[in-house]
Amino acid sequence: MEFTSYFKDEKACIKYFEQIRFKDGEYCPHCGHPKIYRMKNFRYRCADCRKDFTIKIGTIFGESKIPLQKWFVAIYLLSTSKKGISSIELAEQVGVTQKTAWFMDMRIRKAMKQGNGKLFGKVEVDETYVSGKHARKDGFRKKSAVMGMLERKGNIKAFQIPNRQTHIVFDKIRRNIDPSAIIMTDEASVYKKLPKMGYRRAGVKHSQRQWAKGDINTNSIESFWALFKRGYHGTYHTMSKKHLQSYIDEFAYRFNSRKSEMSETFENVVRSVSQSDKLAYKTLTK
């Protein structure tokens, strides 16, 4: 109720987006000139190149004819629904077609892309596999591997990986975990080589029903996997390999925003949208 009351019409949404996009001063998205004119029907004109534009141009919103108010409702729903929201449900809530809702979903997920900072302290590392049903004889061959790293009482980073080969796992660790960290894992043999990389490692043996040894465990990262899989099976039902990372980014973003107020989370997503380039439908479907 508070959300819909604040963004009661298109004018209120545009004013809000203006404050975020022009936080450091107004500019023309075509040429960067600092002086623009406001015209009728929420359009602008550059004082230098004389080109017209809307507040959405040059962002993930693009020159979409969908009102900003509907975009904001979609951002709110995707950033606050713990297990995500399907394009069918989003279409009903926002009032667009399922195809349009899917396109909106994918654009918003682009704004939820994970950052490049490193994790410190005690970091739990684990992998999981996702896909539809498969024959036992196929093993994990038809499944998609996902690797996660969770800083205790902090953020998570998660990535789609082609397989669990040592060089792939270690590359992700080097890029995302500070060498001063203590890495907590299960008994997977790949992690036994971590000390040679300069990392301290502590592990538990799940095969022997050892889930924790003092404060050594991977319970937090496994809780994230459980949430991710509930969303996978209960909300989305399937995720293509092509777009799997976008879904992972979505769940990681919500997890990392779990301690933030809704208004702060919403503003952060909108700010990211304002700084992201447009995304063509053809790019997503080809």
C-alpha positions in Angstrom: 0.0 0.0 0.0 2.8 2.4 0.9 4.6 1.6 -2.4 1.6 2.1 -4.6 0.7 5.3 -2.7 4.1 6.8 -3.3 4.3 5.9 -7.0 0.7 6.8 -7.6 1.1 7.9 -11.2 3.6 8.2 -14.0 4.6 11.7 -13.1 5.7 10.6 -9.6 7.7 7.7 -11.1 9.5 10.0 -13.5 10.4 12.5 -10.8 11.8 9.7 -8.7 13.9 8.3 -11.6 15.1 11.8 -12.5 16.5 12.3 -8.9 18.5 9.1 -9.3 19.6 9.4 -12.9 20.5 13.1 -12.6 21.9 12.9 -9.1 25.2 14.4 -10.3 23.6 16.9 -12.7 21.4 16.8 -15.8 22.9 15.6 -19.1 21.9 14.5 -22.6 22.3 10.7 -23.0 23.1 11.3 -26.7 26.1 13.7 -26.4 26.6 14.3 -22.7 25.8 18.0 -22.8 24.8 19.4 -19.3 21.8 21.5 -20.4 18.5 20.0 -21.4 15.0 21.4 -21.8 11.8 19.8 -20.4 9.0 19.4 -22.9 5.4 18.1 -22.9 4.6 14.4 -22.4 7.6 13.7 -20.2 10.1 14.3 -23.0 13.4 16.3 -23.0 15.5 18.1 -25.6 19.3 18.6 -25.6 20.3 22.3 -25.8 23.4 21.3 -27.9 22.6 18.4 -30.2 18.9 19.2 -30.2 17.9 15.6 -30.0 14.8 14.6 -28.1 14.7 11.8 -25.5 12.9 10.3 -22.5 14.2 9.6 -19.1 14.4 5.9 -20.0 16.7 6.1 -23.0 20.2 4.6 -22.6 19.1 2.5 -19.7 17.8 -1.1 -19.4 14.3 0.4 -19.8 15.3 1.5 -23.3 12.6 3.3 -25.3 10.0 0.9 -24.0 6.4 2.0 -24.3 5.7 0.3 -21.0 5.0 3.1 -18.4 7.6 3.6 -15.7 5.0 2.9 -13.1 4.7 -0.7 -14.4 8.5 -1.1 -14.5 8.6 0.0 -10.8 6.0 -2.5 -9.8 8.0 -5.3 -11.6 11.2 -4.2 -9.8 9.4 -4.2 -6.5 8.0 -7.7 -7.0 11.2 -9.2 -8.3 13.4 -7.7 -5.5 11.1 -8.6 -2.6 9.8 -12.1 -3.5 12.0 -14.5 -1.7 11.6 -17.3 -4.2 11.3 -15.0 -7.2 8.2 -14.4 -9.4 7.4 -16.2 -12.6 6.7 -14.2 -15.8 3.1 -15.5 -15.8 2.5 -14.2 -12.3 4.3 -10.9 -13.1 2.2 -10.5 -16.2 -1.0 -10.7 -14.1 0.3 -8.4 -11.4 1.7 -5.7 -13.8 -0.9 -6.0 -16.6 1.2 -7.0 -19.6 1.6 -10.1 -21.7 3.7 -13.0 -20.5 6.2 -12.4 -23.2 6.6 -8.8 -22.1 6.8 -9.8 -18.5 9.6 -12.2 -19.2 11.5 -9.5 -21.1 11.0 -7.1 -18.2 12.3 -9.8 -15.8 15.4 -10.4 -17.7 16.2 -6.7 -18.0 15.8 -6.2 -14.3 18.0 -9.2 -13.5 20.8 -7.5 -15.6 20.7 -4.7 -13.0 21.1 -7.2 -10.2 24.5 -8.4 -11.6 27.0 -9.2 -8.9 29.9 -6.9 -8.0 33.7 -7.6 -8.2 34.6 -7.2 -4.5 36.3 -10.0 -2.6 35.0 -11.9 0.5 36.9 -11.9 3.8 37.0 -13.7 7.1 35.4 -17.2 7.3 34.0 -18.1 3.8 31.9 -21.2 3.1 32.4 -22.7 -0.4 30.2 -25.3 -2.0 28.7 -26.4 -5.3 25.4 -27.7 -6.3 23.7 -29.0 -9.5 20.5 -27.9 -11.1 18.3 -29.1 -14.0 15.2 -31.1 -14.7 14.8 -34.8 -14.1 17.5 -37.1 -15.3 18.3 -40.8 -15.4 20.6 -42.0 -12.6 23.0 -43.5 -15.2 23.6 -40.0 -16.6 25.0 -38.8 -13.3 25.6 -35.0 -13.3 26.4 -34.9 -17.1 23.0 -33.3 -18.0 23.0 -30.9 -15.0 24.3 -27.4 -14.7 27.0 -26.8 -12.0 26.7 -23.7 -9.7 29.5 -22.6 -7.3 28.8 -20.5 -4.3 30.9 -18.6 -1.7 29.3 -17.1 1.4 31.1 -14.8 3.8 29.8 -15.6 7.4 27.2 -13.0 8.3 28.0 -11.3 5.0 27.4 -11.5 1.3 27.2 -14.4 -1.1 28.8 -14.8 -4.6 27.5 -17.5 -6.9 28.4 -18.5 -10.4 27.5 -20.9 -13.1 30.5 -23.1 -13.9 31.1 -25.6 -16.8 32.3 -28.3 -14.4 34.2 -28.9 -11.1 37.7 -29.2 -12.6 40.4 -27.9 -10.3 41.5 -25.0 -12.5 37.9 -23.7 -12.8 37.2 -23.9 -9.1 40.5 -22.3 -8.1 40.1 -19.5 -10.6 36.8 -18.5 -9.0 38.3 -18.6 -5.6 41.3 -16.5 -6.5 39.0 -13.9 -8.1 36.5 -13.7 -5.3 38.1 -14.6 -2.0 40.9 -12.7 -0.2 44.0 -14.8 0.6 43.6 -13.9 4.3 40.2 -15.7 4.5 39.6 -19.1 6.1 37.7 -21.3 3.6 35.3 -23.9 4.9 34.3 -26.8 2.6 33.1 -30.3 2.6 35.4 -33.2 1.9 35.6 -32.8 -1.9 39.1 -33.6 -3.0 39.5 -30.4 -5.1 39.6 -28.3 -1.9 42.4 -30.3 -0.3 44.8 -28.4 -2.6 43.8 -24.9 -1.2 46.8 -24.7 1.2 49.1 -24.9 -1.8 47.4 -21.7 -3.1 48.1 -19.9 0.2 44.6 -20.3 1.6 43.7 -21.7 5.0 41.1 -24.4 4.8 38.9 -26.2 7.3 36.5 -29.0 6.3 33.7 -31.3 7.4 33.0 -34.8 6.2 29.4 -35.1 5.0 29.9 -38.7 3.8 30.5 -39.6 7.5 27.5 -37.6 8.6 29.7 -34.9 10.0 27.7 -31.6 9.5 29.7 -29.4 11.9 33.0 -29.4 13.8 32.9 -26.5 16.2 32.2 -23.5 14.0 33.4 -25.3 10.9 30.5 -26.1 8.7 28.9 -25.2 5.3 25.4 -24.9 6.7 24.8 -21.3 5.6 25.7 -21.8 1.9 23.6 -25.0 1.9 20.7 -22.9 3.2 21.1 -20.6 0.3 21.1 -23.6 -2.1 17.9 -24.8 -0.5 16.2 -21.4 -1.1 17.5 -21.3 -4.7 16.2 -24.7 -5.5 12.8 -23.9 -3.9 12.6 -21.0 -6.3 13.9 -23.1 -9.2 11.3 -25.9 -8.7 8.4 -24.0 -7.2 8.5 -20.7 -9.1 10.4 -21.0 -12.3 10.3 -24.8 -12.9 13.2 -24.6 -15.3 16.1 -22.3 -16.1 18.0 -22.6 -19.4 21.8 -22.8 -19.3 21.9 -19.6 -21.4 20.1 -17.6 -18.7 21.0 -19.5 -15.6 23.5 -16.9 -14.4 20.9 -14.2 -14.5 18.7 -16.2 -12.2 21.6 -16.8 -9.9 22.3 -13.1 -9.8 18.7 -12.5 -8.9 18.8 -14.8 -5.9 22.2 -13.6 -4.8 21.0 -10.0 -4.9 18.0 -10.6 -2.8 20.1 -12.6 -0.3 22.7 -9.8 0.0 19.9 -7.3 0.5 18.2 -9.3 3.2 19.1 -6.8 6.0 18.2 -3.7 4.0 14.9 -1.8 4.1 12.6 -2.4 1.1 13.0 1.2 0.1 16.8 0.9 0.1 16.7 -2.3 -1.9 14.3 -0.8 -4.5 16.4 2.4 -4.8 19.6 0.3 -5.4 18.0 -1.7 -8.2 16.7 1.5 -9.8 20.1 3.1 -9.6 21.7 0.1 -11.2 19.1 0.3 -14.0 20.0 3.9 -14.6 23.7 2.9 -15.0 23.1 -0.1 -17.3 22.9 -0.1 -21.0 19.8 -1.2 -22.9 19.2 -4.9 -23.5 17.6 -6.0 -26.8 15.1 -8.8 -26.9 17.0 -10.4 -29.8 20.1 -10.6 -27.6 18.2 -12.7 -25.1 16.5 -15.1 -27.5 19.1 -15.7 -30.3 
